[in-house]
């Protein structure tokens, strides 16, 4: 459990903490915690950041050791504070050991 | 034709034009131009927007008519104006007719 970024089943939720916190979480899951796969999830504007975290993890910190297994996108509708129906996009990037 | 690639010029690059311009482009490709698939591509911070464009197209404007076939992420390294090596994430969302 690093800085509240990792919950439950090897899932890392991307938010506005420092970028390297999330990369470190991915690395720790695969190394110290010996996970076989890790899911990087984000909503809305944090989606771009989730892709950056996945790419930096795969291409730099764990190069040759992990890869992207699957990327999925979706969206959820909900009613915001002003009572307006809005939709937010979501993304799930599953990383696996090579 | 492999996953993540599309025929011809059915490619829509997401930038900072008004959001609906991109959604309209997707709709026009599938309707007026009768495309069988359309690729929505973005780099860096525009990746979140590309997901929004794909989701709004699939879940609202062409609901039941198109769906996400494949999502891929990658990154490109290059040297910026200050001579620094940087990496930018990229995304390709392939939409297809249901």
N, CA and C atoms of all chains as a GROMACS GRO file, in nm:
protein
  588
    1UNK      N    1   0.086  -0.120   0.000
    1UNK     CA    2   0.000   0.000   0.000
    1UNK      C    3   0.089   0.125   0.000
    2UNK      N    4   0.110   0.186  -0.112
    2UNK     CA    5   0.197   0.303  -0.122
    2UNK      C    6   0.114   0.430  -0.134
    3UNK      N    7   0.120   0.516  -0.035
    3UNK     CA    8   0.057   0.647  -0.044
    3UNK      C    9  -0.089   0.643  -0.089
    4UNK      N   10  -0.159   0.535  -0.057
    4UNK     CA   11  -0.300   0.527  -0.091
    4UNK      C   12  -0.330   0.514  -0.239
    5UNK      N   13  -0.227   0.490  -0.321
    5UNK     CA   14  -0.250   0.481  -0.465
    5UNK      C   15  -0.291   0.340  -0.505
    6UNK      N   16  -0.257   0.242  -0.423
    6UNK     CA   17  -0.287   0.104  -0.458
    6UNK      C   18  -0.394   0.048  -0.365
    7UNK      N   19  -0.501  -0.001  -0.424
    7UNK     CA   20  -0.607  -0.058  -0.342
    7UNK      C   21  -0.635  -0.198  -0.393
    8UNK      N   22  -0.676  -0.284  -0.304
    8UNK     CA   23  -0.722  -0.416  -0.343
    8UNK      C   24  -0.627  -0.491  -0.433
    9UNK      N   25  -0.684  -0.538  -0.542
    9UNK     CA   26  -0.623  -0.633  -0.633
    9UNK      C   27  -0.522  -0.575  -0.733
   10UNK      N   28  -0.407  -0.529  -0.689
   10UNK     CA   29  -0.307  -0.476  -0.782
   10UNK      C   30  -0.362  -0.366  -0.872
   11UNK      N   31  -0.448  -0.283  -0.818
   11UNK     CA   32  -0.504  -0.174  -0.897
   11UNK      C   33  -0.446  -0.042  -0.849
   12UNK      N   34  -0.397   0.039  -0.943
   12UNK     CA   35  -0.342   0.170  -0.910
   12UNK      C   36  -0.432   0.276  -0.974
   13UNK      N   37  -0.492   0.360  -0.890
   13UNK     CA   38  -0.580   0.466  -0.939
   13UNK      C   39  -0.499   0.594  -0.956
   14UNK      N   40  -0.502   0.651  -1.075
   14UNK     CA   41  -0.423   0.771  -1.103
   14UNK      C   42  -0.500   0.898  -1.066
   15UNK      N   43  -0.434   0.983  -0.989
   15UNK     CA   44  -0.494   1.111  -0.950
   15UNK      C   45  -0.390   1.220  -0.962
   16UNK      N   46  -0.396   1.319  -0.872
   16UNK     CA   47  -0.304   1.433  -0.888
   16UNK      C   48  -0.184   1.433  -0.792
   17UNK      N   49  -0.149   1.316  -0.741
   17UNK     CA   50  -0.025   1.308  -0.662
   17UNK      C   51   0.095   1.320  -0.757
   18UNK      N   52   0.216   1.338  -0.701
   18UNK     CA   53   0.332   1.348  -0.790
   18UNK      C   54   0.343   1.225  -0.881
   19UNK      N   55   0.375   1.251  -1.007
   19UNK     CA   56   0.380   1.148  -1.110
   19UNK      C   57   0.458   1.024  -1.069
   20UNK      N   58   0.576   1.045  -1.009
   20UNK     CA   59   0.661   0.930  -0.978
   20UNK      C   60   0.602   0.839  -0.869
   21UNK      N   61   0.510   0.891  -0.788
   21UNK     CA   62   0.443   0.805  -0.690
   21UNK      C   63   0.376   0.686  -0.759
   22UNK      N   64   0.312   0.716  -0.871
   22UNK     CA   65   0.237   0.612  -0.943
   22UNK      C   66   0.330   0.514  -1.012
   23UNK      N   67   0.438   0.567  -1.070
   23UNK     CA   68   0.535   0.479  -1.136
   23UNK      C   69   0.597   0.386  -1.031
   24UNK      N   70   0.631   0.444  -0.916
   24UNK     CA   71   0.688   0.365  -0.808
   24UNK      C   72   0.591   0.256  -0.764
   25UNK      N   73   0.463   0.289  -0.756
   25UNK     CA   74   0.362   0.189  -0.717
   25UNK      C   75   0.361   0.072  -0.815
   26UNK      N   76   0.370   0.103  -0.945
   26UNK     CA   77   0.372  -0.003  -1.046
   26UNK      C   78   0.496  -0.091  -1.025
   27UNK      N   79   0.611  -0.027  -1.008
   27UNK     CA   80   0.736  -0.101  -0.992
   27UNK      C   81   0.731  -0.189  -0.867
   28UNK      N   82   0.682  -0.134  -0.757
   28UNK     CA   83   0.673  -0.210  -0.631
   28UNK      C   84   0.580  -0.331  -0.647
   29UNK      N   85   0.468  -0.312  -0.714
   29UNK     CA   86   0.375  -0.424  -0.735
   29UNK      C   87   0.444  -0.540  -0.808
   30UNK      N   88   0.519  -0.506  -0.913
   30UNK     CA   89   0.584  -0.612  -0.993
   30UNK      C   90   0.708  -0.670  -0.927
   31UNK      N   91   0.779  -0.589  -0.847
   31UNK     CA   92   0.904  -0.637  -0.789
   31UNK      C   93   0.881  -0.688  -0.647
   32UNK      N   94   0.871  -0.597  -0.551
   32UNK     CA   95   0.855  -0.637  -0.411
   32UNK      C   96   0.735  -0.729  -0.389
   33UNK      N   97   0.620  -0.695  -0.453
   33UNK     CA   98   0.499  -0.773  -0.428
   33UNK      C   99   0.478  -0.886  -0.527
   34UNK      N  100   0.571  -0.895  -0.625
   34UNK     CA  101   0.570  -1.007  -0.719
   34UNK      C  102   0.437  -1.028  -0.792
   35UNK      N  103   0.366  -0.920  -0.823
   35UNK     CA  104   0.239  -0.931  -0.896
   35UNK      C  105   0.264  -0.982  -1.038
   36UNK      N  106   0.169  -1.059  -1.092
   36UNK     CA  107   0.185  -1.104  -1.231
   36UNK      C  108   0.121  -1.003  -1.326
   37UNK      N  109   0.025  -0.928  -1.275
   37UNK     CA  110  -0.029  -0.817  -1.353
   37UNK      C  111  -0.077  -0.704  -1.262
   38UNK      N  112  -0.077  -0.585  -1.318
   38UNK     CA  113  -0.117  -0.464  -1.245
   38UNK      C  114  -0.210  -0.384  -1.334
   39UNK      N  115  -0.317  -0.333  -1.274
   39UNK     CA  116  -0.412  -0.253  -1.350
   39UNK      C  117  -0.396  -0.106  -1.312
   40UNK      N  118  -0.378  -0.021  -1.414
   40UNK     CA  119  -0.366   0.124  -1.393
   40UNK      C  120  -0.496   0.186  -1.442
   41UNK      N  121  -0.571   0.247  -1.349
   41UNK     CA  122  -0.703   0.301  -1.384
   41UNK      C  123  -0.709   0.452  -1.366
   42UNK      N  124  -0.789   0.517  -1.450
   42UNK     CA  125  -0.806   0.662  -1.438
   42UNK      C  126  -0.940   0.704  -1.494
   43UNK      N  127  -0.982   0.824  -1.454
   43UNK     CA  128  -1.107   0.884  -1.503
   43UNK      C  129  -1.077   1.024  -1.553
   44UNK      N  130  -1.157   1.069  -1.650
   44UNK     CA  131  -1.148   1.208  -1.697
   44UNK      C  132  -1.009   1.251  -1.739
   45UNK      N  133  -0.971   1.369  -1.689
   45UNK     CA  134  -0.844   1.429  -1.731
   45UNK      C  135  -0.722   1.348  -1.688
   46UNK      N  136  -0.738   1.256  -1.593
   46UNK     CA  137  -0.624   1.177  -1.547
   46UNK      C  138  -0.590   1.061  -1.641
   47UNK      N  139  -0.672   1.043  -1.743
   47UNK     CA  140  -0.648   0.935  -1.839
   47UNK      C  141  -0.513   0.952  -1.910
   48UNK      N  142  -0.482   1.074  -1.953
   48UNK     CA  143  -0.353   1.099  -2.022
   48UNK      C  144  -0.237   1.059  -1.930
   49UNK      N  145  -0.254   1.092  -1.802
   49UNK     CA  146  -0.151   1.062  -1.704
   49UNK      C  147  -0.134   0.911  -1.683
   50UNK      N  148  -0.243   0.838  -1.688
   50UNK     CA  149  -0.238   0.692  -1.672
   50UNK      C  150  -0.155   0.632  -1.785
   51UNK      N  151  -0.172   0.686  -1.906
   51UNK     CA  152  -0.094   0.636  -2.021
   51UNK      C  153   0.054   0.668  -1.999
   52UNK      N  154   0.083   0.789  -1.949
   52UNK     CA  155   0.223   0.825  -1.920
   52UNK      C  156   0.283   0.730  -1.816
   53UNK      N  157   0.208   0.701  -1.711
   53UNK     CA  158   0.257   0.610  -1.605
   53UNK      C  159   0.286   0.472  -1.664
   54UNK      N  160   0.194   0.421  -1.745
   54UNK     CA  161   0.213   0.289  -1.806
   54UNK      C  162   0.334   0.289  -1.898
   55UNK      N  163   0.346   0.392  -1.981
   55UNK     CA  164   0.456   0.397  -2.077
   55UNK      C  165   0.593   0.412  -2.009
   56UNK      N  166   0.601   0.498  -1.909
   56UNK     CA  167   0.728   0.517  -1.838
   56UNK      C  168   0.766   0.389  -1.762
   57UNK      N  169   0.666   0.320  -1.709
   57UNK     CA  170   0.694   0.194  -1.637
   57UNK      C  171   0.746   0.087  -1.733
   58UNK      N  172   0.679   0.076  -1.849
   58UNK     CA  173   0.715  -0.029  -1.947
   58UNK      C  174   0.844   0.002  -2.023
   59UNK      N  175   0.864   0.129  -2.059
   59UNK     CA  176   0.975   0.163  -2.147
   59UNK      C  177   1.101   0.207  -2.072
   60UNK      N  178   1.087   0.240  -1.944
   60UNK     CA  179   1.204   0.286  -1.873
   60UNK      C  180   1.232   0.204  -1.748
   61UNK      N  181   1.142   0.210  -1.652
   61UNK     CA  182   1.176   0.148  -1.523
   61UNK      C  183   1.175  -0.004  -1.523
   62UNK      N  184   1.086  -0.065  -1.598
   62UNK     CA  185   1.082  -0.212  -1.602
   62UNK      C  186   1.092  -0.258  -1.748
   63UNK      N  187   1.177  -0.189  -1.823
   63UNK     CA  188   1.195  -0.218  -1.966
   63UNK      C  189   1.232  -0.364  -1.988
   64UNK      N  190   1.162  -0.431  -2.077
   64UNK     CA  191   1.191  -0.570  -2.108
   64UNK      C  192   1.132  -0.667  -2.006
   65UNK      N  193   1.075  -0.614  -1.898
   65UNK     CA  194   1.020  -0.701  -1.793
   65UNK      C  195   0.868  -0.702  -1.793
   66UNK      N  196   0.807  -0.588  -1.828
   66UNK     CA  197   0.660  -0.582  -1.832
   66UNK      C  198   0.615  -0.523  -1.966
   67UNK      N  199   0.489  -0.543  -1.999
   67UNK     CA  200   0.432  -0.488  -2.122
   67UNK      C  201   0.283  -0.462  -2.102
   68UNK      N  202   0.223  -0.388  -2.196
   68UNK     CA  203   0.080  -0.362  -2.190
   68UNK      C  204   0.008  -0.486  -2.242
   69UNK      N  205  -0.082  -0.541  -2.162
   69UNK     CA  206  -0.158  -0.658  -2.208
   69UNK      C  207  -0.288  -0.614  -2.274
   70UNK      N  208  -0.354  -0.514  -2.214
   70UNK     CA  209  -0.484  -0.474  -2.266
   70UNK      C  210  -0.517  -0.332  -2.222
   71UNK      N  211  -0.582  -0.258  -2.311
   71UNK     CA  212  -0.629  -0.123  -2.275
   71UNK      C  213  -0.778  -0.119  -2.303
   72UNK      N  214  -0.857  -0.076  -2.206
   72UNK     CA  215  -0.999  -0.060  -2.234
   72UNK      C  216  -1.047   0.077  -2.190
   73UNK      N  217  -1.147   0.127  -2.263
   73UNK     CA  218  -1.206   0.256  -2.228
   73UNK      C  219  -1.356   0.236  -2.208
   74UNK      N  220  -1.414   0.325  -2.128
   74UNK     CA  221  -1.557   0.320  -2.102
   74UNK      C  222  -1.600   0.458  -2.054
   75UNK      N  223  -1.725   0.473  -2.017
   75UNK     CA  224  -1.768   0.600  -1.957
   75UNK      C  225  -1.885   0.573  -1.864
   76UNK      N  226  -1.899   0.661  -1.766
   76UNK     CA  227  -2.005   0.648  -1.667
   76UNK      C  228  -2.086   0.775  -1.665
   77UNK      N  229  -2.217   0.761  -1.666
   77UNK     CA  230  -2.302   0.880  -1.654
   77UNK      C  231  -2.337   0.901  -1.508
   78UNK      N  232  -2.342   1.026  -1.465
   78UNK     CA  233  -2.389   1.055  -1.329
   78UNK      C  234  -2.442   1.198  -1.325
   79UNK      N  235  -2.506   1.231  -1.214
   79UNK     CA  236  -2.560   1.366  -1.198
   79UNK      C  237  -2.464   1.446  -1.111
   80UNK      N  238  -2.417   1.560  -1.161
   80UNK     CA  239  -2.319   1.638  -1.085
   80UNK      C  240  -2.384   1.725  -0.978
   81UNK      N  241  -2.300   1.802  -0.908
   81UNK     CA  242  -2.347   1.886  -0.794
   81UNK      C  243  -2.458   1.983  -0.835
   82UNK      N  244  -2.452   2.026  -0.961
   82UNK     CA  245  -2.552   2.122  -1.010
   82UNK      C  246  -2.678   2.053  -1.066
   83UNK      N  247  -2.685   1.922  -1.046
   83UNK     CA  248  -2.802   1.848  -1.091
   83UNK      C  249  -2.805   1.820  -1.240
   84UNK      N  250  -2.688   1.836  -1.304
   84UNK     CA  251  -2.678   1.817  -1.448
   84UNK      C  252  -2.626   1.676  -1.478
   85UNK      N  253  -2.684   1.612  -1.581
   85UNK     CA  254  -2.636   1.479  -1.619
   85UNK      C  255  -2.506   1.493  -1.697
   86UNK      N  256  -2.401   1.434  -1.646
   86UNK     CA  257  -2.273   1.440  -1.716
   86UNK      C  258  -2.217   1.299  -1.734
   87UNK      N  259  -2.119   1.291  -1.821
   87UNK     CA  260  -2.058   1.162  -1.850
   87UNK      C  261  -1.907   1.177  -1.830
   88UNK      N  262  -1.846   1.081  -1.764
   88UNK     CA  263  -1.701   1.086  -1.747
   88UNK      C  264  -1.639   0.960  -1.809
   89UNK      N  265  -1.532   0.982  -1.885
   89UNK     CA  266  -1.463   0.869  -1.948
   89UNK      C  267  -1.374   0.799  -1.847
   90UNK      N  268  -1.357   0.669  -1.864
   90UNK     CA  269  -1.270   0.592  -1.776
   90UNK      C  270  -1.175   0.507  -1.861
   91UNK      N  271  -1.062   0.471  -1.802
   91UNK     CA  272  -0.967   0.386  -1.874
   91UNK      C  273  -0.904   0.286  -1.780
   92UNK      N  274  -0.874   0.170  -1.834
   92UNK     CA  275  -0.808   0.064  -1.758
   92UNK      C  276  -0.695   0.009  -1.844
   93UNK      N  277  -0.572   0.020  -1.793
   93UNK     CA  278  -0.455  -0.032  -1.866
   93UNK      C  279  -0.402  -0.150  -1.784
   94UNK      N  280  -0.405  -0.269  -1.841
   94UNK     CA  281  -0.354  -0.386  -1.770
   94UNK      C  282  -0.212  -0.415  -1.816
   95UNK      N  283  -0.121  -0.413  -1.719
   95UNK     CA  284   0.020  -0.442  -1.747
   95UNK      C  285   0.050  -0.583  -1.699
   96UNK      N  286   0.136  -0.652  -1.773
   96UNK     CA  287   0.172  -0.789  -1.732
   96UNK      C  288   0.321  -0.810  -1.746
   97UNK      N  289   0.368  -0.911  -1.678
   97UNK     CA  290   0.507  -0.952  -1.688
   97UNK      C  291   0.531  -1.009  -1.827
   98UNK      N  292   0.648  -0.980  -1.887
   98UNK     CA  293   0.680  -1.032  -2.020
   98UNK      C  294   0.704  -1.183  -2.010
   99UNK      N  295  -0.472  -0.644  -4.265
   99UNK     CA  296  -0.525  -0.542  -4.172
   99UNK      C  297  -0.517  -0.595  -4.030
  100UNK      N  298  -0.428  -0.541  -3.951
  100UNK     CA  299  -0.412  -0.589  -3.814
  100UNK      C  300  -0.481  -0.494  -3.717
  101UNK      N  301  -0.497  -0.539  -3.596
  101UNK     CA  302  -0.559  -0.456  -3.493
  101UNK      C  303  -0.482  -0.326  -3.478
  102UNK      N  304  -0.555  -0.219  -3.464
  102UNK     CA  305  -0.491  -0.091  -3.438
  102UNK      C  306  -0.457  -0.013  -3.564
  103UNK      N  307  -0.487  -0.066  -3.679
  103UNK     CA  308  -0.461   0.010  -3.802
  103UNK      C  309  -0.593   0.028  -3.876
  104UNK      N  310  -0.598   0.130  -3.958
  104UNK     CA  311  -0.720   0.151  -4.036
  104UNK      C  312  -0.682   0.181  -4.180
  105UNK      N  313  -0.776   0.159  -4.264
  105UNK     CA  314  -0.763   0.184  -4.406
  105UNK      C  315  -0.765   0.333  -4.437
  106UNK      N  316  -0.694   0.370  -4.541
  106UNK     CA  317  -0.705   0.506  -4.598
  106UNK      C  318  -0.692   0.618  -4.498
  107UNK      N  319  -0.776   0.720  -4.517
  107UNK     CA  320  -0.760   0.840  -4.436
  107UNK      C  321  -0.870   0.855  -4.332
  108UNK      N  322  -0.922   0.745  -4.283
  108UNK     CA  323  -1.024   0.752  -4.179
  108UNK      C  324  -0.961   0.775  -4.042
  109UNK      N  325  -0.866   0.868  -4.038
  109UNK     CA  326  -0.796   0.895  -3.913
  109UNK      C  327  -0.830   1.035  -3.866
  110UNK      N  328  -0.869   1.046  -3.739
  110UNK     CA  329  -0.902   1.176  -3.682
  110UNK      C  330  -0.802   1.205  -3.571
  111UNK      N  331  -0.724   1.312  -3.589
  111UNK     CA  332  -0.625   1.350  -3.488
  111UNK      C  333  -0.686   1.451  -3.394
  112UNK      N  334  -0.682   1.423  -3.265
  112UNK     CA  335  -0.744   1.510  -3.166
  112UNK      C  336  -0.647   1.620  -3.121
  113UNK      N  337  -0.695   1.744  -3.127
  113UNK     CA  338  -0.616   1.859  -3.082
  113UNK      C  339  -0.703   1.951  -3.000
  114UNK      N  340  -0.679   2.082  -3.010
  114UNK     CA  341  -0.756   2.174  -2.924
  114UNK      C  342  -0.869   2.249  -2.994
  115UNK      N  343  -0.918   2.195  -3.105
  115UNK     CA  344  -1.038   2.254  -3.166
  115UNK      C  345  -1.159   2.225  -3.077
  116UNK      N  346  -1.273   2.290  -3.102
  116UNK     CA  347  -1.390   2.261  -3.019
  116UNK      C  348  -1.424   2.112  -3.022
  117UNK      N  349  -1.458   2.060  -2.905
  117UNK     CA  350  -1.484   1.918  -2.887
  117UNK      C  351  -1.576   1.857  -2.993
  118UNK      N  352  -1.687   1.927  -3.021
  118UNK     CA  353  -1.785   1.870  -3.112
  118UNK      C  354  -1.735   1.858  -3.256
  119UNK      N  355  -1.633   1.935  -3.292
  119UNK     CA  356  -1.574   1.920  -3.426
  119UNK      C  357  -1.529   1.775  -3.448
  120UNK      N  358  -1.468   1.721  -3.344
  120UNK     CA  359  -1.413   1.584  -3.356
  120UNK      C  360  -1.524   1.479  -3.359
  121UNK      N  361  -1.624   1.500  -3.274
  121UNK     CA  362  -1.736   1.405  -3.272
  121UNK      C  363  -1.806   1.408  -3.408
  122UNK      N  364  -1.825   1.528  -3.461
  122UNK     CA  365  -1.888   1.542  -3.594
  122UNK      C  366  -1.805   1.470  -3.700
  123UNK      N  367  -1.674   1.482  -3.692
  123UNK     CA  368  -1.588   1.413  -3.788
  123UNK      C  369  -1.609   1.262  -3.784
  124UNK      N  370  -1.619   1.208  -3.663
  124UNK     CA  371  -1.642   1.064  -3.648
  124UNK      C  372  -1.776   1.027  -3.712
  125UNK      N  373  -1.879   1.103  -3.678
  125UNK     CA  374  -2.013   1.074  -3.730
  125UNK      C  375  -2.014   1.081  -3.883
  126UNK      N  376  -1.953   1.185  -3.939
  126UNK     CA  377  -1.948   1.202  -4.085
  126UNK      C  378  -1.875   1.085  -4.151
  127UNK      N  379  -1.765   1.042  -4.093
  127UNK     CA  380  -1.691   0.928  -4.151
  127UNK      C  381  -1.780   0.804  -4.160
  128UNK      N  382  -1.856   0.777  -4.052
  128UNK     CA  383  -1.938   0.655  -4.051
  128UNK      C  384  -2.067   0.669  -4.132
  129UNK      N  385  -2.119   0.791  -4.142
  129UNK     CA  386  -2.247   0.809  -4.211
  129UNK      C  387  -2.226   0.852  -4.355
  130UNK      N  388  -2.197   0.980  -4.377
  130UNK     CA  389  -2.179   1.033  -4.513
  130UNK      C  390  -2.073   0.957  -4.593
  131UNK      N  391  -1.960   0.927  -4.528
  131UNK     CA  392  -1.850   0.862  -4.602
  131UNK      C  393  -1.852   0.711  -4.593
  132UNK      N  394  -1.948   0.658  -4.518
  132UNK     CA  395  -1.969   0.514  -4.511
  132UNK      C  396  -1.844   0.433  -4.473
  133UNK      N  397  -1.761   0.488  -4.386
  133UNK     CA  398  -1.640   0.417  -4.342
  133UNK      C  399  -1.681   0.294  -4.260
  134UNK      N  400  -1.601   0.187  -4.270
  134UNK     CA  401  -1.630   0.068  -4.188
  134UNK      C  402  -1.557   0.079  -4.055
  135UNK      N  403  -1.449   0.158  -4.053
  135UNK     CA  404  -1.382   0.185  -3.926
  135UNK      C  405  -1.314   0.321  -3.929
  136UNK      N  406  -1.297   0.378  -3.812
  136UNK     CA  407  -1.238   0.511  -3.797
  136UNK      C  408  -1.138   0.504  -3.682
  137UNK      N  409  -1.022   0.566  -3.702
  137UNK     CA  410  -0.920   0.568  -3.598
  137UNK      C  411  -0.912   0.707  -3.536
  138UNK      N  412  -0.922   0.713  -3.405
  138UNK     CA  413  -0.912   0.839  -3.332
  138UNK      C  414  -0.776   0.838  -3.262
  139UNK      N  415  -0.689   0.932  -3.301
  139UNK     CA  416  -0.553   0.932  -3.248
  139UNK      C  417  -0.523   1.059  -3.170
  140UNK      N  418  -0.439   1.048  -3.069
  140UNK     CA  419  -0.400   1.165  -2.990
  140UNK      C  420  -0.264   1.144  -2.926
  141UNK      N  421  -0.204   1.255  -2.887
  141UNK     CA  422  -0.074   1.253  -2.818
  141UNK      C  423  -0.085   1.336  -2.690
  142UNK      N  424  -0.004   1.299  -2.591
  142UNK     CA  425   0.006   1.378  -2.468
  142UNK      C  426  -0.126   1.408  -2.402
  143UNK      N  427  -0.146   1.536  -2.367
  143UNK     CA  428  -0.265   1.575  -2.290
  143UNK      C  429  -0.396   1.557  -2.366
  144UNK      N  430  -0.387   1.541  -2.499
  144UNK     CA  431  -0.510   1.525  -2.578
  144UNK      C  432  -0.566   1.382  -2.573
  145UNK      N  433  -0.491   1.293  -2.508
  145UNK     CA  434  -0.535   1.153  -2.498
  145UNK      C  435  -0.670   1.142  -2.424
  146UNK      N  436  -0.686   1.216  -2.314
  146UNK     CA  437  -0.812   1.211  -2.239
  146UNK      C  438  -0.928   1.254  -2.329
  147UNK      N  439  -0.901   1.356  -2.412
  147UNK     CA  440  -1.003   1.408  -2.502
  147UNK      C  441  -1.040   1.306  -2.610
  148UNK      N  442  -0.943   1.232  -2.657
  148UNK     CA  443  -0.969   1.129  -2.758
  148UNK      C  444  -1.065   1.024  -2.703
  149UNK      N  445  -1.046   0.989  -2.574
  149UNK     CA  446  -1.135   0.892  -2.511
  149UNK      C  447  -1.276   0.951  -2.501
  150UNK      N  448  -1.285   1.079  -2.464
  150UNK     CA  449  -1.416   1.146  -2.458
  150UNK      C  450  -1.485   1.145  -2.595
  151UNK      N  451  -1.410   1.176  -2.700
  151UNK     CA  452  -1.466   1.178  -2.835
  151UNK      C  453  -1.518   1.038  -2.873
  152UNK      N  454  -1.439   0.937  -2.845
  152UNK     CA  455  -1.480   0.800  -2.878
  152UNK      C  456  -1.604   0.760  -2.799
  153UNK      N  457  -1.606   0.791  -2.669
  153UNK     CA  458  -1.719   0.753  -2.585
  153UNK      C  459  -1.848   0.826  -2.623
  154UNK      N  460  -1.839   0.955  -2.648
  154UNK     CA  461  -1.958   1.032  -2.686
  154UNK      C  462  -2.010   0.983  -2.821
  155UNK      N  463  -1.920   0.949  -2.912
  155UNK     CA  464  -1.961   0.899  -3.044
  155UNK      C  465  -2.033   0.764  -3.030
  156UNK      N  466  -1.975   0.676  -2.950
  156UNK     CA  467  -2.030   0.540  -2.936
  156UNK      C  468  -2.156   0.536  -2.849
  157UNK      N  469  -2.159   0.615  -2.742
  157UNK     CA  470  -2.268   0.603  -2.646
  157UNK      C  471  -2.381   0.701  -2.671
  158UNK      N  472  -2.358   0.804  -2.753
  158UNK     CA  473  -2.464   0.900  -2.774
  158UNK      C  474  -2.499   0.917  -2.921
  159UNK      N  475  -2.405   0.968  -3.001
  159UNK     CA  476  -2.441   1.004  -3.138
  159UNK      C  477  -2.463   0.886  -3.231
  160UNK      N  478  -2.385   0.780  -3.213
  160UNK     CA  479  -2.402   0.663  -3.299
  160UNK      C  480  -2.425   0.538  -3.212
  161UNK      N  481  -2.504   0.559  -3.106
  161UNK     CA  482  -2.532   0.451  -3.012
  161UNK      C  483  -2.592   0.330  -3.082
  162UNK      N  484  -2.536   0.213  -3.056
  162UNK     CA  485  -2.587   0.091  -3.117
  162UNK      C  486  -2.539   0.068  -3.260
  163UNK      N  487  -2.470   0.168  -3.314
  163UNK     CA  488  -2.422   0.156  -3.453
  163UNK      C  489  -2.272   0.133  -3.462
  164UNK      N  490  -2.197   0.192  -3.367
  164UNK     CA  491  -2.051   0.173  -3.368
  164UNK      C  492  -2.005   0.130  -3.228
  165UNK      N  493  -1.883   0.074  -3.223
  165UNK     CA  494  -1.826   0.033  -3.094
  165UNK      C  495  -1.674   0.044  -3.102
  166UNK      N  496  -1.609   0.036  -2.986
  166UNK     CA  497  -1.463   0.038  -2.982
  166UNK      C  498  -1.412  -0.100  -3.020
  167UNK      N  499  -1.327  -0.106  -3.123
  167UNK     CA  500  -1.272  -0.236  -3.161
  167UNK      C  501  -1.142  -0.262  -3.090
  168UNK      N  502  -1.058  -0.158  -3.080
  168UNK     CA  503  -0.927  -0.178  -3.020
  168UNK      C  504  -0.871  -0.046  -2.969
  169UNK      N  505  -0.801  -0.052  -2.857
  169UNK     CA  506  -0.733   0.067  -2.805
  169UNK      C  507  -0.586   0.032  -2.788
  170UNK      N  508  -0.496   0.114  -2.842
  170UNK     CA  509  -0.355   0.088  -2.817
  170UNK      C  510  -0.286   0.214  -2.769
  171UNK      N  511  -0.184   0.195  -2.686
  171UNK     CA  512  -0.104   0.307  -2.638
  171UNK      C  513   0.041   0.281  -2.672
  172UNK      N  514   0.116   0.390  -2.685
  172UNK     CA  515   0.257   0.381  -2.717
  172UNK      C  516   0.323   0.511  -2.671
  173UNK      N  517   0.451   0.528  -2.697
  173UNK     CA  518   0.514   0.657  -2.669
  173UNK      C  519   0.631   0.676  -2.764
  174UNK      N  520   0.661   0.802  -2.790
  174UNK     CA  521   0.770   0.836  -2.881
  174UNK      C  522   0.868   0.925  -2.806
  175UNK      N  523   0.996   0.894  -2.822
  175UNK     CA  524   1.098   0.980  -2.761
  175UNK      C  525   1.144   1.081  -2.866
  176UNK      N  526   1.167   1.203  -2.825
  176UNK     CA  527   1.226   1.301  -2.917
  176UNK      C  528   1.300   1.407  -2.836
  177UNK      N  529   1.376   1.492  -2.907
  177UNK     CA  530   1.452   1.598  -2.841
  177UNK      C  531   1.374   1.728  -2.855
  178UNK      N  532   1.344   1.793  -2.744
  178UNK     CA  533   1.263   1.915  -2.750
  178UNK      C  534   1.346   2.038  -2.786
  179UNK      N  535   1.280   2.156  -2.790
  179UNK     CA  536   1.346   2.282  -2.830
  179UNK      C  537   1.466   2.315  -2.743
  180UNK      N  538   1.462   2.272  -2.617
  180UNK     CA  539   1.573   2.300  -2.525
  180UNK      C  540   1.682   2.192  -2.531
  181UNK      N  541   1.672   2.101  -2.628
  181UNK     CA  542   1.772   1.998  -2.644
  181UNK      C  543   1.762   1.884  -2.543
  182UNK      N  544   1.647   1.877  -2.477
  182UNK     CA  545   1.627   1.775  -2.374
  182UNK      C  546   1.551   1.656  -2.433
  183UNK      N  547   1.592   1.535  -2.396
  183UNK     CA  548   1.521   1.416  -2.444
  183UNK      C  549   1.392   1.399  -2.366
  184UNK      N  550   1.281   1.399  -2.437
  184UNK     CA  551   1.152   1.381  -2.371
  184UNK      C  552   1.076   1.268  -2.438
  185UNK      N  553   0.972   1.225  -2.370
  185UNK     CA  554   0.890   1.115  -2.421
  185UNK      C  555   0.745   1.162  -2.421
  186UNK      N  556   0.673   1.137  -2.529
  186UNK     CA  557   0.531   1.172  -2.532
  186UNK      C  558   0.448   1.046  -2.557
  187UNK      N  559   0.342   1.032  -2.479
  187UNK     CA  560   0.254   0.916  -2.494
  187UNK      C  561   0.160   0.937  -2.612
  188UNK      N  562   0.124   0.828  -2.678
  188UNK     CA  563   0.030   0.835  -2.790
  188UNK      C  564  -0.080   0.730  -2.769
  189UNK      N  565  -0.194   0.755  -2.834
  189UNK     CA  566  -0.304   0.660  -2.824
  189UNK      C  567  -0.378   0.648  -2.956
  190UNK      N  568  -0.425   0.530  -2.984
  190UNK     CA  569  -0.502   0.505  -3.106
  190UNK      C  570  -0.626   0.425  -3.066
  191UNK      N  571  -0.745   0.484  -3.092
  191UNK     CA  572  -0.871   0.415  -3.061
  191UNK      C  573  -0.937   0.381  -3.194
  192UNK      N  574  -0.954   0.254  -3.223
  192UNK     CA  575  -1.018   0.214  -3.348
  192UNK      C  576  -1.166   0.185  -3.323
  193UNK      N  577  -1.251   0.260  -3.392
  193UNK     CA  578  -1.396   0.240  -3.382
  193UNK      C  579  -1.444   0.164  -3.504
  194UNK      N  580  -1.541   0.078  -3.485
  194UNK     CA  581  -1.594   0.004  -3.600
  194UNK      C  582  -1.747   0.000  -3.594
  195UNK      N  583  -1.804  -0.027  -3.708
  195UNK     CA  584  -1.947  -0.045  -3.718
  195UNK      C  585  -1.987  -0.173  -3.643
  196UNK      N  586  -2.098  -0.170  -3.570
  196UNK     CA  587  -2.143  -0.288  -3.494
  196UNK      C  588  -2.184  -0.396  -3.594
   0.00000   0.00000   0.00000
